[in-house]
């Protein structure tokens, strides 16, 4: 799930419906994702790959629906689908989760004057592209009070694709509180903040500590509206 704000009102929704800040990607006439899926992924689908394809399909359905889409009307009328990297299970990592129960709440800056009250729930330690990394995982204090989102965790990150293949401001991943001391992070499910599509939304700015000095070639790509 995710969480977005329209002025002072927060619109909560499940990941594939979305909640905090943003999501994303391009709608080109030739969507690389469809070409690759037809040739490689759909032939012998695995559970992991099928889950990614379901995520992409649901996200596209959300963006097409005028009731749930963050796209302005001028973009949605020609919308065919977001642009995704091809599903790649090497970007699904099992991370060691070090919880931080003594962490104090803080105000995370957003793209507007609004501040998002967060707490560092834990730090994820994992290996990606042959290197060791760590990312802070956050829990929103307001959402934590709602039964539907009690287990929701927020993982924003930046990487070396930003400003080129992906949205300049970074991307987000929705997670759930795990039972044990590890957590699965699927970068194929990385999405853009809603403000990547529409400036009326207020989106949390990725903390500098959550920068990955590597390319994450997975998830949603940068949004490039289809021209008439």
GITA-V30145 format. One line per field, one symbol per residue. ss: DSSP state (h for helix, s for strand, l for the rest). phi: phi as a letter, one per 20 degrees, with the letter a starting at -180 (. if undefined). burial: # if it has 16 or more other ideal C-beta (glycine too) atoms within 10 Angstrom, else .. A space follows every 10 residues. Layout:
ss->???
phi->???
burial->???
This chain:
ss->lsssssllss ssslllllll lsllllllll lhhhhhhhhh hlllllhhhh hhhhhhhhhh hhhhllllll llhhhhllll lllsllllhh hssssssssl lllllsssss llllssssss ssssssssll ssssssssss hhhhllhhhl lsssssssll lslllsllll ssssssllll lssssshhhl ssssllllll sslslllhhh slllllllls llllllll
phi->.bbccdmeee deafgedncd brarqfcefd eggfffffed effcfdffff ffffgfffff fffefffcfe ffgfeffdfd rfedffgbff eddddfddfc fefefbeefc fcffddeccf facedbdblm cecbcfddce ffffeegfdf efcccebdbf efncfcggen ccceccfefd dcbeddffdf cefgffdbff edcgeffffe edebedebne efecgfef
burial->#####....# ###.###### ########.. #.#..##... #.......#. ###.##..## .##.....## #...##..#. ########.. ###.#.#... ..#....#.# #..#.#.### ####.#.#.. ..#.###### ..##....#. .########. ##..###.## #####.#... ..#.###### ########.. #######..# ##...##### ###.#...
